[in-house]
């Protein structure tokens, strides 16, 4: 489904990636780990077209990623960045991405939202709360709920358990790593998350 083929990238004099290779097949649960500054978030930014490699190519479903097709590729991906944020009440934050033309056919009803939120350990009362007033762990799980409701071909999660307590983390892993039909590419420092992934890419080696 996704390939990074001999990708190299420099920031100034710093070689961030040097002939980096990655393959993610359909239904894989892949995680990229490594110390800070080794390029985990850079790999995601390359895939999404926010950065361009100095050499090599990125291939999505057999087609090289270019400026011309990156919009189409983004529409096949659900992405949760580390700095996920929103405004208004939680129900509005969840529904916001579904106002875009690409997502209008997926507009979730409250029952669908509640089912996903409950699976992530969140109560129905959260929908009426201001997003700014809920905890960081709740905010992270709201972002994860949006990714699940978008029902994309590839889900990209950047440090998805960074703000979660152990019980919440188990619920998130059950939803994303134990669902056989989901394809997930993540970055993580969390050894428990990493152990549950089918493919581990270690940038420190």
BAGUPA-108606 format. One line per field, with one value per atom (N, C-alpha, C, CB): residue number from 1; chain; atom name; x, y, z. Coordinates in steps of 0.001 Angstrom, whole numbers, padded with zeros to 6 digits, m for minus. Glycine has a CB too. Example, Ala and Ser with C-alpha at 12.3 -4.5 7.8 and 13.67 -1.06 7.14 Angstrom:
<rs>
seq: c(1|1|1|1|2|2|2|2)
mol: c(A|A|A|A|A|A|A|A)
atom: c(N|CA|C|CB|N|CA|C|CB)
east: c(013190|012300|013200|011308|012850|013670|012900|014084)
north: c(m005690|m004500|m003300|m004473|m002250|m001060|000030|m000598)
up: c(007800|007800|007800|009046|007080|007140|007870|005725)
</rs>
This chain:
<rs>
seq: c(1|1|1|1|2|2|2|2|3|3|3|3|4|4|4|4|5|5|5|5|6|6|6|6|7|7|7|7|8|8|8|8|9|9|9|9|10|10|10|10|11|11|11|11|12|12|12|12|13|13|13|13|14|14|14|14|15|15|15|15|16|16|16|16|17|17|17|17|18|18|18|18|19|19|19|19|20|20|20|20|21|21|21|21|22|22|22|22|23|23|23|23|24|24|24|24|25|25|25|25|26|26|26|26|27|27|27|27|28|28|28|28|29|29|29|29|30|30|30|30|31|31|31|31|32|32|32|32|33|33|33|33|34|34|34|34|35|35|35|35|36|36|36|36|37|37|37|37|38|38|38|38|39|39|39|39|40|40|40|40|41|41|41|41|42|42|42|42|43|43|43|43|44|44|44|44|45|45|45|45|46|46|46|46|47|47|47|47|48|48|48|48|49|49|49|49|50|50|50|50|51|51|51|51|52|52|52|52|53|53|53|53|54|54|54|54|55|55|55|55|56|56|56|56|57|57|57|57|58|58|58|58|59|59|59|59|60|60|60|60|61|61|61|61|62|62|62|62|63|63|63|63|64|64|64|64|65|65|65|65|66|66|66|66|67|67|67|67|68|68|68|68|69|69|69|69|70|70|70|70|71|71|71|71|72|72|72|72|73|73|73|73|74|74|74|74|75|75|75|75|76|76|76|76|77|77|77|77|78|78|78|78|79|79|79|79|80|80|80|80|81|81|81|81|82|82|82|82|83|83|83|83|84|84|84|84|85|85|85|85|86|86|86|86|87|87|87|87|88|88|88|88|89|89|89|89|90|90|90|90|91|91|91|91|92|92|92|92|93|93|93|93|94|94|94|94|95|95|95|95|96|96|96|96|97|97|97|97|98|98|98|98|99|99|99|99|100|100|100|100|101|101|101|101|102|102|102|102|103|103|103|103|104|104|104|104|105|105|105|105|106|106|106|106|107|107|107|107|108|108|108|108|109|109|109|109|110|110|110|110|111|111|111|111|112|112|112|112|113|113|113|113|114|114|114|114|115|115|115|115|116|116|116|116|117|117|117|117|118|118|118|118|119|119|119|119|120|120|120|120|121|121|121|121|122|122|122|122|123|123|123|123|124|124|124|124|125|125|125|125|126|126|126|126|127|127|127|127|128|128|128|128|129|129|129|129|130|130|130|130|131|131|131|131|132|132|132|132|133|133|133|133|134|134|134|134|135|135|135|135|136|136|136|136|137|137|137|137|138|138|138|138|139|139|139|139|140|140|140|140|141|141|141|141|142|142|142|142|143|143|143|143|144|144|144|144|145|145|145|145|146|146|146|146|147|147|147|147|148|148|148|148|149|149|149|149|150|150|150|150|151|151|151|151|152|152|152|152|153|153|153|153|154|154|154|154|155|155|155|155|156|156|156|156|157|157|157|157|158|158|158|158|159|159|159|159|160|160|160|160|161|161|161|161|162|162|162|162|163|163|163|163|164|164|164|164|165|165|165|165|166|166|166|166|167|167|167|167|168|168|168|168|169|169|169|169|170|170|170|170|171|171|171|171|172|172|172|172|173|173|173|173|174|174|174|174|175|175|175|175|176|176|176|176|177|177|177|177|178|178|178|178|179|179|179|179|180|180|180|180|181|181|181|181|182|182|182|182|183|183|183|183|184|184|184|184|185|185|185|185|186|186|186|186|187|187|187|187|188|188|188|188|189|189|189|189|190|190|190|190|191|191|191|191|192|192|192|192|193|193|193|193|194|194|194|194|195|195|195|195|196|196|196|196|197|197|197|197|198|198|198|198|199|199|199|199|200|200|200|200|201|201|201|201|202|202|202|202|203|203|203|203|204|204|204|204|205|205|205|205)
mol: c(A|A|A|A|A|A|A|A|A|A|A|A|A|A|A|A|A|A|A|A|A|A|A|A|A|A|A|A|A|A|A|A|A|A|A|A|A|A|A|A|A|A|A|A|A|A|A|A|A|A|A|A|A|A|A|A|A|A|A|A|A|A|A|A|A|A|A|A|A|A|A|A|A|A|A|A|A|A|A|A|A|A|A|A|A|A|A|A|A|A|A|A|A|A|A|A|A|A|A|A|A|A|A|A|A|A|A|A|A|A|A|A|A|A|A|A|A|A|A|A|A|A|A|A|A|A|A|A|A|A|A|A|A|A|A|A|A|A|A|A|A|A|A|A|A|A|A|A|A|A|A|A|A|A|A|A|A|A|A|A|A|A|A|A|A|A|A|A|A|A|A|A|A|A|A|A|A|A|A|A|A|A|A|A|A|A|A|A|A|A|A|A|A|A|A|A|A|A|A|A|A|A|A|A|A|A|A|A|A|A|A|A|A|A|A|A|A|A|A|A|A|A|A|A|A|A|A|A|A|A|A|A|A|A|A|A|A|A|A|A|A|A|A|A|A|A|A|A|A|A|A|A|A|A|A|A|A|A|A|A|A|A|A|A|A|A|A|A|A|A|A|A|A|A|A|A|A|A|A|A|A|A|A|A|A|A|A|A|A|A|A|A|A|A|A|A|A|A|A|A|A|A|A|A|A|A|A|A|A|A|A|A|A|A|A|A|A|A|A|A|A|A|A|A|A|A|A|A|A|A|A|A|A|A|A|A|A|A|A|A|A|A|A|A|A|A|A|A|A|A|A|A|A|A|A|A|A|A|A|A|A|A|A|A|A|A|A|A|A|A|A|A|A|A|A|A|A|A|A|A|A|A|A|A|A|A|A|A|A|A|A|A|A|A|A|A|A|A|A|A|A|A|A|A|A|A|A|A|A|A|A|A|A|A|A|A|A|A|A|A|A|A|A|A|A|A|A|A|A|A|A|A|A|A|A|A|A|A|A|A|A|A|A|A|A|A|A|A|A|A|A|A|A|A|A|A|A|A|A|A|A|A|A|A|A|A|A|A|A|A|A|A|A|A|A|A|A|A|A|A|A|A|A|A|A|A|A|A|A|A|A|A|A|A|A|A|A|A|A|A|A|A|A|A|A|A|A|A|A|A|A|A|A|A|A|A|A|A|A|A|A|A|A|A|A|A|A|A|A|A|A|A|A|A|A|A|A|A|A|A|A|A|A|A|A|A|A|A|A|A|A|A|A|A|A|A|A|A|A|A|A|A|A|A|A|A|A|A|A|A|A|A|A|A|A|A|A|A|A|A|A|A|A|A|A|A|A|A|A|A|A|A|A|A|A|A|A|A|A|A|A|A|A|A|A|A|A|A|A|A|A|A|A|A|A|A|A|A|A|A|A|A|A|A|A|A|A|A|A|A|A|A|A|A|A|A|A|A|A|A|A|A|A|A|A|A|A|A|A|A|A|A|A|A|A|A|A|A|A|A|A|A|A|A|A|A|A|A|A|A|A|A|A|A|A|A|A|A|A|A|A|A|A|A|A|A|A|A|A|A|A|A|A|A|A|A|A|A|A|A|A|A|A|A|A|A|A|A|A|A|A|A|A|A|A|A|A|A|A|A|A|A|A|A|A|A|A|A|A|A|A|A|A|A|A|A|A|A|A|A|A|A|A|A|A|A|A|A|A|A|A|A|A|A|A|A|A|A|A|A|A|A|A|A|A|A|A|A|A|A|A|A|A|A|A|A|A|A|A|A|A|A|A|A|A|A|A|A|A|A|A|A|A|A|A|A|A|A|A|A|A|A|A|A|A|A|A|A|A|A|A|A|A|A|A|A|A|A|A|A)
atom: c(N|CA|C|CB|N|CA|C|CB|N|CA|C|CB|N|CA|C|CB|N|CA|C|CB|N|CA|C|CB|N|CA|C|CB|N|CA|C|CB|N|CA|C|CB|N|CA|C|CB|N|CA|C|CB|N|CA|C|CB|N|CA|C|CB|N|CA|C|CB|N|CA|C|CB|N|CA|C|CB|N|CA|C|CB|N|CA|C|CB|N|CA|C|CB|N|CA|C|CB|N|CA|C|CB|N|CA|C|CB|N|CA|C|CB|N|CA|C|CB|N|CA|C|CB|N|CA|C|CB|N|CA|C|CB|N|CA|C|CB|N|CA|C|CB|N|CA|C|CB|N|CA|C|CB|N|CA|C|CB|N|CA|C|CB|N|CA|C|CB|N|CA|C|CB|N|CA|C|CB|N|CA|C|CB|N|CA|C|CB|N|CA|C|CB|N|CA|C|CB|N|CA|C|CB|N|CA|C|CB|N|CA|C|CB|N|CA|C|CB|N|CA|C|CB|N|CA|C|CB|N|CA|C|CB|N|CA|C|CB|N|CA|C|CB|N|CA|C|CB|N|CA|C|CB|N|CA|C|CB|N|CA|C|CB|N|CA|C|CB|N|CA|C|CB|N|CA|C|CB|N|CA|C|CB|N|CA|C|CB|N|CA|C|CB|N|CA|C|CB|N|CA|C|CB|N|CA|C|CB|N|CA|C|CB|N|CA|C|CB|N|CA|C|CB|N|CA|C|CB|N|CA|C|CB|N|CA|C|CB|N|CA|C|CB|N|CA|C|CB|N|CA|C|CB|N|CA|C|CB|N|CA|C|CB|N|CA|C|CB|N|CA|C|CB|N|CA|C|CB|N|CA|C|CB|N|CA|C|CB|N|CA|C|CB|N|CA|C|CB|N|CA|C|CB|N|CA|C|CB|N|CA|C|CB|N|CA|C|CB|N|CA|C|CB|N|CA|C|CB|N|CA|C|CB|N|CA|C|CB|N|CA|C|CB|N|CA|C|CB|N|CA|C|CB|N|CA|C|CB|N|CA|C|CB|N|CA|C|CB|N|CA|C|CB|N|CA|C|CB|N|CA|C|CB|N|CA|C|CB|N|CA|C|CB|N|CA|C|CB|N|CA|C|CB|N|CA|C|CB|N|CA|C|CB|N|CA|C|CB|N|CA|C|CB|N|CA|C|CB|N|CA|C|CB|N|CA|C|CB|N|CA|C|CB|N|CA|C|CB|N|CA|C|CB|N|CA|C|CB|N|CA|C|CB|N|CA|C|CB|N|CA|C|CB|N|CA|C|CB|N|CA|C|CB|N|CA|C|CB|N|CA|C|CB|N|CA|C|CB|N|CA|C|CB|N|CA|C|CB|N|CA|C|CB|N|CA|C|CB|N|CA|C|CB|N|CA|C|CB|N|CA|C|CB|N|CA|C|CB|N|CA|C|CB|N|CA|C|CB|N|CA|C|CB|N|CA|C|CB|N|CA|C|CB|N|CA|C|CB|N|CA|C|CB|N|CA|C|CB|N|CA|C|CB|N|CA|C|CB|N|CA|C|CB|N|CA|C|CB|N|CA|C|CB|N|CA|C|CB|N|CA|C|CB|N|CA|C|CB|N|CA|C|CB|N|CA|C|CB|N|CA|C|CB|N|CA|C|CB|N|CA|C|CB|N|CA|C|CB|N|CA|C|CB|N|CA|C|CB|N|CA|C|CB|N|CA|C|CB|N|CA|C|CB|N|CA|C|CB|N|CA|C|CB|N|CA|C|CB|N|CA|C|CB|N|CA|C|CB|N|CA|C|CB|N|CA|C|CB|N|CA|C|CB|N|CA|C|CB|N|CA|C|CB|N|CA|C|CB|N|CA|C|CB|N|CA|C|CB|N|CA|C|CB|N|CA|C|CB|N|CA|C|CB|N|CA|C|CB|N|CA|C|CB|N|CA|C|CB|N|CA|C|CB|N|CA|C|CB|N|CA|C|CB|N|CA|C|CB|N|CA|C|CB|N|CA|C|CB|N|CA|C|CB|N|CA|C|CB|N|CA|C|CB|N|CA|C|CB|N|CA|C|CB|N|CA|C|CB|N|CA|C|CB|N|CA|C|CB|N|CA|C|CB|N|CA|C|CB|N|CA|C|CB|N|CA|C|CB|N|CA|C|CB|N|CA|C|CB|N|CA|C|CB|N|CA|C|CB|N|CA|C|CB|N|CA|C|CB|N|CA|C|CB|N|CA|C|CB|N|CA|C|CB|N|CA|C|CB|N|CA|C|CB|N|CA|C|CB|N|CA|C|CB)
east: c(000819|000000|000851|m000925|001871|002719|004178|002367|005003|006440|007237|006810|008281|009329|010537|009664|010970|012021|013272|011541|014267|015563|015403|016351|014619|014358|015511|013041|016011|017033|016542|018384|016869|016455|017433|015021|017852|018714|017987|020037|018232|017852|019149|016957|019499|020794|021911|020928|022768|023866|023496|025096|022293|021887|021196|020954|021746|021145|020101|022232|018833|017758|017426|016508|017313|017047|018059|015590|018600|019616|019238|021029|018677|018245|017306|019473|016321|015343|014319|014630|014015|013030|011960|013711|010734|009596|008546|009013|007952|006828|005710|007258|004525|003338|002300|002788|001947|000933|m000446|001254|m001466|m002840|m003030|m003835|m003661|m003966|m002759|m004536|m001588|m000424|m000654|000844|000007|000060|001538|m000605|001992|003418|003687|003881|004813|005202|006646|005032|006870|008217|008649|008259|009779|010283|011706|010235|012138|013478|013560|013863|014748|014934|014543|016386|014370|013949|014949|013798|014420|015265|015716|016437|015260|015689|014821|015699|013707|012951|011579|013720|011040|009727|008643|009345|008508|007486|007813|007333|009100|009510|008962|011043|008976|008467|006978|008692|006209|004790|004608|004084|005400|005284|005652|006165|006576|006904|005734|008156|005137|004011|002854|003545|002597|001470|001792|001028|003025|003396|003763|002295|003943|004350|005847|003995|006592|008018|008276|008895|009359|009774|011133|009826|011328|012643|013684|012539|014940|016043|016294|017327|016028|016224|015282|017702|015012|014117|012686|014196|011791|010392|009484|010081|008283|007234|006149|006672|005708|004740|003500|005349|002330|001051|000226|000279|m000043|m000852|m000339|m002329|000986|001617|001892|000781|001493|001664|002577|000301|003652|004522|003750|005688|004051|003415|004026|003581|003167|003613|002765|003521|003174|002371|000977|003076|000891|m000384|m001385|m000145|m000909|m001855|m001888|m001522|m001139|m001054|m002405|m000004|m003221|m004541|m005408|m005255|m005355|m006125|m005629|m006040|m004310|m003731|m004132|m002187|m004088|m004494|m005937|m004319|m006777|m008188|m008393|m009002|m007341|m007409|m006836|m006673|m006426|m005691|m006417|m004248|m006459|m006867|m005612|m007974|m005381|m004117|m004395|m003248|m003776|m003842|m002461|m004372|m002235|m000938|m000829|m000732|000389|000591|m000117|002078|m000211|m000769|m002230|000050|m002993|m004408|m005145|m005066|m005978|m006720|m008085|m005929|m008947|m010264|m010890|m011158|m011984|m012707|m014187|m012498|m014849|m016259|m016468|m016940|m017683|m017970|m017458|m019498|m017328|m016723|m017527|m016622|m018846|m019658|m019296|m021173|m019075|m018711|m017312|m018797|m016404|m015029|m015034|m014120|m015817|m015891|m016525|m016691|m017546|m018267|m017547|m019653|m016638|m016013|m015405|m014944|m014591|m013996|m015029|m013038|m016220|m017243|m018001|m018225|m017655|m018231|m017476|m018227|m016249|m015500|m016163|m014026|m016063|m016750|m016413|m016391|m015153|m014714|m015410|m013210|m015853|m016359|m017862|m015687|m018572|m019991|m020829|m020550|m020445|m021189|m020971|m020830|m020036|m019713|m020239|m018212|m021036|m021447|m022005|m022497|m021322|m021733|m022901|m020556|m023839|m024914|m024384|m026173|m025172|m024735|m024510|m025762|m025349|m025200|m023840|m026318|m023395|m022094|m020968|m021912|m021087|m020075|m019994|m020384|m021164|m021199|m020587|m022633|m020840|m020282|m018759|m020788|m018179|m016719|m016177|m016283|m016825|m016365|m016423|m017212|m017499|m017619|m016526|m018989|m016203|m015135|m013786|m015055|m013662|m012420|m012490|m012110|m013555|m013671|m014159|m012367|m014893|m015399|m016909|m014985|m017435|m018859|m019615|m019076|m020906|m021743|m021779|m023159|m021646|m021705|m020569|m021658|m019522|m018377|m018774|m017235|m019771|m020143|m020583|m021256|m021146|m021665|m020649|m022925|m019478|m018470|m017620|m017575|m017078|m016146|m014855|m015857|m014386|m013156|m012004|m012797|m011948|m010849|m010846|m010926|m012005|m012128|m011854|m013493|m011705|m011489|m009994|m012115|m009654|m008256|m007482|m008173|m006167|m005339|m005590|m003850|m005775|m006062|m007395|m006044|m008393|m009696|m009582|m010738|m008824|m008622|m007981|m007746|m006984|m006315|m007283|m005114|m008130|m009093|m010193|m009719|m010547|m011490|m010874|m011867|m009592|m008908|m008855|m007505|m008617|m008608|m009994|m008119|m011041|m012409|m012695|m013428|m012231|m012426|m011745|m011877|m010508|m009786|m010567|m008394|m011155|m011907|m013189|m012239|m013863|m015123|m014902|m015845|m013741|m013447|m013303|m012174|m012956|m012944|m012073|m014372|m010830|m009916|m009134|m008951|m008494|m007672|m006433|m007259|m005873|m004678|m004905|m003409|m004616|m004691|m003272|m005547|m002931|m001600|m001739|m000937|m001030|m001130|000246|m001752|000392|001673|001656|001960|002389|002446|001032|003220|000251|m001169|m001468|m001835|m000488|m000762|m000042|m000354|000483|001351|000649|001898|m000674|m001399|m002359|m002165|m002215|m003208|m002763|m003528|m003716|m003480|m003524|m004530|m003064|m002970|m004285|m002467|m005403|m006673|m007114|m007748|m006965|m007310|m006429|m007167|m005171|m004253|m004670|m002825|m005101|m005544|m006750|m005887|m007666|m008845|m008453|m009853|m007509|m007038|m006336|m006081|m005514|m004820|m005811|m003793|m006846|m007860|m008552|m008895|m008841|m009547|m008688|m010028|m007421|m006602|m005640|m005818|m005140|m004127|m004711|m003046|m005921|m006520|m007684|m006998|m007873|m008897|m008250|m009550|m008585|m007844|m007940|m008333|m008969|m009156|m008512|m010616|m008000|m007393|m005924|m007533|m005488|m004068|m003593|m003812|m002602|m002169|m000661|m002562|m000258|001143|001249|001660|002104|002196|003648|001521|003819|005102|004867|005688|005845|005621|006937|004657|006982|008034|007539|008498|006296|005631|005945|004093|006696|007053|005853|008005|004803|003614|002917|002637|002779|002205|003055|002085|004359|005275|005170|006715|005066|004974|003726|004985|002681|001428|001381|000260|002406|002414|003048|003176|002610|003119|004467|002111|004755|006004|006602|005768|007877|008569|009740|009070|009762|010858|011637|010341|012861|013664|014689|014375|014510|015397|016709|014718|016845|018092|019074|017811|018642|019533|020043|018799)
north: c(m001214|000000|001262|000007|001311|002490|002078|003266|002791|002523|003817|001715|003820|004842|004149|005470|004629|003970|004837|003675|004483|005176|006686|004893|007061|008474|009105|008642|010225|011014|012440|010978|013040|014413|015069|014455|016291|017095|018356|017445|018767|020101|020863|020058|021725|022390|021376|023140|021282|020309|019005|020901|018943|017745|016751|018121|015543|014466|013773|013446|014069|013519|012100|014401|011867|010537|010246|010430|009037|008650|007302|008579|007339|006139|005288|005301|005962|005324|004537|006383|003323|002470|002039|001233|001956|001570|000941|002793|m000136|m000744|m001010|m002065|m000501|m000751|m001401|000569|m002645|m003350|m003147|m004822|m003516|m003391|m004205|m003855|m003603|m004182|m004255|m005562|m003753|m003709|m002716|m003337|m002973|m002032|m001699|m002628|m000634|m000294|000876|000048|000821|001903|002307|001478|003596|004158|004649|005322|004147|004597|005114|003450|005904|006462|007667|006845|008052|009191|010484|009265|011538|012827|013314|013871|013863|014399|013398|015012|012138|011123|011056|009780|011792|011880|011248|011275|010903|010241|011120|009884|012343|013237|013667|014459|013725|014077|013071|014145|011791|010750|010976|009339|011323|011606|012842|011798|013879|015104|014878|016190|013969|013609|012899|012720|011962|011224|012151|010153|013128|014033|015175|014599|015220|016239|017581|016429|017653|018906|019161|018884|018108|018190|017402|017653|017752|017028|016384|017971|015120|014484|015048|012960|014968|015346|014265|015609|013022|011892|010772|011397|009865|008748|009098|008308|008138|008370|007705|007850|008256|007701|007187|008765|005951|005318|004947|004065|005372|005059|004209|006356|002976|002044|001950|002483|001853|001642|002900|000756|004077|005326|006264|005993|006785|007739|008981|008149|009443|010643|011874|010713|012743|013969|015145|013837|016366|017538|017455|018817|016778|016700|015760|016245|014702|013739|013731|012369|014624|014572|014867|015566|015721|016024|014770|017126|013984|012740|011756|012106|011686|010775|011203|010733|012506|012990|012619|014501|012577|012254|010782|012614|009969|008549|008267|007721|009339|009200|009940|009732|009332|010024|010225|009212|011458|011804|012491|012714|011970|012623|013137|011649|014471|015027|015104|016420|015315|015434|016654|015508|017720|018979|019153|020158|018071|018134|019142|016739|019986|020992|021209|022323|021946|022243|023373|021013|023916|024997|024645|026348|025179|024905|023694|024702|023165|021988|020738|021875|019664|018445|017915|017365|017951|017466|018223|017628|019552|020359|020022|021843|019760|019397|018091|019266|017127|015839|016001|014822|016818|016955|017857|017501|018681|019664|019052|020404|017972|017429|016903|016319|016613|016033|017096|015220|018363|019430|019600|020743|019058|019155|018287|018731|018730|018047|016562|018698|016209|014818|013928|014738|014517|013716|013800|014139|014540|014793|013522|015751|012530|011290|010452|010501|010859|010092|010756|009904|011806|012612|011719|013658|011673|010731|011254|010432|010390|010709|010535|009799|011048|010964|009518|011629|008588|007191|006635|006333|006979|006503|007135|006809|008419|009096|008477|010594|008231|007678|006286|007632|005477|004127|004169|003352|005051|005157|005766|006001|006818|007434|006440|008673|005680|004698|003639|004033|003216|002225|002775|001770|004100|004745|005194|005943|004809|005135|006538|004947|007143|008503|008480|009399|009314|009346|010259|009801|009997|010800|012267|010242|012528|013920|014767|013953|014125|014861|015659|013892|015183|015844|017289|015071|017599|018940|019843|018848|019326|020123|020914|019221|022035|022799|021996|024202|021919|021172|021706|021231|023028|023640|023237|025143|022770|022471|021015|022837|020144|018733|018450|017824|017292|016968|016656|015780|016645|016345|014919|016533|013991|012621|012506|011712|013254|013261|013887|014023|014980|015616|014640|016879|013914|012964|011877|012334|011403|010362|010904|009739|012174|012776|012778|014227|013139|013086|011677|013631|010703|009311|008868|008403|009344|009018|009557|009592|010769|011343|010474|012790|010062|009196|007919|008845|007351|006103|006346|005457|007437|007737|008095|008884|008641|008992|007754|009825|006618|005338|005387|004938|005826|005966|004676|007113|004625|003470|003362|003562|004511|004530|005506|004918|005062|005921|006200|005264|007493|007909|008550|008905|008006|008461|008853|007375|010108|010618|010633|012046|009707|009546|009454|010727|008450|008404|008119|007393|007701|007383|008331|005949|009438|010297|010892|011412|011090|011713|010758|012910|009461|008505|007749|007531|007473|006586|005140|006825|004170|002782|002203|001915|002458|001900|002511|002129|003813|004469|003951|006000|003746|003247|001863|003205|001013|m000327|m000254|m001171|000677|000827|001326|001792|002247|002764|001668|003966|000879|m000204|m001240|m000869|m001507|m002465|m001969|m002714|m000672|m000129|m000111|001263|000315|000566|m000573|001824|m001277|m002301|m003710|m002253|m003902|m005235|m005349|m005598|m004295|m004333|m004836|m002921|m006033|m006647|m005889|m008037|m005093|m004429|m003045|m004311|m002537|m001211|m001278|m000557|m000283|m000107|001119|000047|000930|001991|002189|001657|003447|003849|004840|004470|004540|005390|005708|004717|006741|006992|006856|008417|006335|006156|005913|004990|006448|006106|005037|007367|004628|003778|002303|004023|001631|000241|m000700|m000234|m000405|m001263|m001160|m000879|000044|000239|m000468|001742|m000301|m000882|m002400|m000463|m003017|m004476|m005013|m004925|m004203|m004657|m004416|m003962|m003794|m003505|m004669|m002186|m004853|m005957|m005639|m006308|m004347|m003926|m002787|m003483|m002908|m001874|m001344|m002439|m000034|000609|001423|001505|001012|001647|002572|000573|003880|004860|005001|006206|004395|004463|003383|004345|002442|001351|001604|m000007)
up: c(000000|000000|000000|001204|000879|001024|001038|002304|000268|000240|000278|m001005|001087|001019|000405|002455|m000744|m001515|m001539|m002951|m000674|m000630|m000451|m001905|000551|000812|001591|001582|001088|001780|001930|001018|003081|003344|004309|003912|003950|004814|005229|004106|006479|006926|007154|008234|006231|006327|006178|007658|007175|007158|007851|007817|008422|009167|008244|010335|008170|007384|008253|006879|007999|008823|008398|008739|007093|006549|005450|006004|005475|004496|003880|005156|002670|001944|002810|001507|003349|004238|003421|005117|003879|003210|004201|002577|003705|004530|003628|005307|004119|003403|004401|002678|004095|004902|004003|005549|004297|003535|004125|003470|003377|003851|005135|002760|006117|007436|008358|007266|007916|008799|009927|008011|011048|012159|012361|013482|011731|011707|012643|010270|013343|014245|013965|015727|013965|013823|015193|012757|015668|016960|016789|018008|017766|017717|018632|016280|018981|019869|019168|020352|019951|019405|018362|020528|017270|016217|015184|016811|015308|014345|013091|015006|013078|011836|011841|010778|013017|013051|012432|014496|012940|012398|010980|013284|010644|009281|008274|009179|008625|007725|007441|008339|008475|008278|007407|009629|007655|006864|005403|007452|005147|003765|003102|003719|003800|003241|002895|004217|003758|003557|002595|004882|002109|001136|001729|000190|003045|003680|003501|005170|003232|002917|001645|004093|000942|m000251|m000006|m001479|m000391|m000186|m001143|m000370|m000715|m001611|m002649|m000809|m002271|m003189|m002797|m003176|m003739|m003504|m003865|m002062|m003630|m003970|m002950|m005379|m002825|m001982|m002912|m000963|m002684|m003569|m002763|m004260|m003253|m002610|m003555|m002216|m003161|m003954|m005398|m003947|m005507|m006801|m007595|m007604|m007097|m007828|m007051|m008093|m007670|m006974|m006526|m007881|m005328|m004784|m005452|m003231|m005974|m006625|m006125|m008178|m006506|m006162|m006782|m006623|m007926|m008641|m007967|m010063|m007312|m006735|m005212|m007216|m004563|m003103|m002452|m002599|m003061|m002481|m002429|m003298|m003484|m003530|m002477|m004926|m002300|m001312|000101|m001447|000371|001693|002008|001779|000990|001209|001547|m000021|001399|001754|003136|000723|003829|005086|006205|004938|007388|008613|009454|009407|009882|010548|011875|009647|012928|014236|014600|015326|014515|014924|016436|014316|016913|018360|018932|018680|018154|018657|018255|018146|018270|017895|018773|018012|018140|018889|018242|018958|018914|018380|019153|018417|018606|019274|019342|018536|020355|020544|021426|019212|021406|022214|021486|022508|022228|021684|020494|022775|020559|019437|018152|019751|018245|017080|016578|017419|017508|017123|016335|018379|016808|016113|014734|016947|014635|013363|012360|013618|012824|011942|010671|012699|010763|009531|008534|009879|009006|008135|007336|008963|007560|006747|005431|007523|005353|004108|003039|004320|001791|000691|000642|m000636|000845|000759|001789|000945|002911|004032|004232|005287|003396|003672|003683|002649|002900|002895|004137|001700|004999|006206|007472|006316|007333|008476|009590|008046|010752|011807|012640|012724|012929|013864|015296|013611|016248|017645|018091|018554|017616|018030|017620|017428|016401|015933|016739|014441|017016|017831|019218|017940|019804|021159|021216|021672|020196|020181|020181|018963|019369|019309|020594|018095|021086|022336|023491|022666|023587|024663|024581|024619|023355|023190|023633|021735|023601|024046|025507|023159|026195|027615|027906|028266|026948|027123|027265|025941|028161|028470|027512|029907|027322|026427|026843|026393|028130|028612|028047|030142|027574|027024|025782|026681|025022|023767|023981|023082|025121|025378|026084|026210|026396|027095|026106|027956|026577|025751|025593|026378|024359|024101|024939|022616|025109|025864|027329|025759|027839|029264|029621|029730|028638|028957|029094|027871|029647|029927|028642|030888|028737|027569|027068|027908|027998|027597|026887|028799|027354|026677|025291|027519|025181|023870|022892|024007|023373|022495|022028|023207|022922|022533|021623|023776|021753|020801|019399|021236|019308|018016|017448|018149|018307|017869|017403|018998|018085|017674|016272|018682|015986|014648|013602|014582|013880|012935|012651|013483|013683|013482|012697|014830|012983|012298|010825|013006|010487|009100|008211|009035|008818|008103|006837|007732|006996|005871|005602|006129|004433|004061|004940|002593|005349|006192|007329|005374|008553|009730|010205|010865|010340|010784|012163|009761|013138|014512|015025|015403|015425|015907|017438|015337|018055|019515|020102|020162|019730|020093|021548|019286|022340|023744|024700|024042|024205|025020|026235|024174|026166|027280|027981|026781|027748|028217|029459|027125|030343|031471|030978|032600|031790|031314|030793|032419|031468|031027|029690|032094|029559|028289|027158|028411|027456|026438|025956|026982|026861|026456|025527|027689|025808|024954|023564|025597|023512|022213|021424|022415|022092|021395|020882|022320|021669|021220|019959|022326|019904|018747|017497|019046|017625|016438|016092|016635|017087|016809|016744|017866|017286|017266|016277|018653|015477|014426|013142|014208|012688|011583|010261|011377|010055|008770|008689|008484|009804|009797|009396|011168|008625|008322|009087|006771|009959|010869|010753|012331|010559|010638|011781|009281|012757|013940|014266|015138|015083|015735|017231|015364|017951|019385|020124|019631|021357|022315|023297|023083|023172|024162|023878|024151|024759|024496|024441|025545|025199|025169|023814|026306|023295|021966|020919|021638|021019|020035|020013|020335|021195|021269|020576|022718|020493|019892|018386|020554|017814|016382|015616|016095|014386|013571|012921|012497|012732|012099|012922|010612|013253|014031|013199|015416|012961|012242|013252|011059|013557|014606|013949|015504|014131|013497|014235|013413|015416|016172|015750|017653|014931|014488|013077|014544)
</rs>
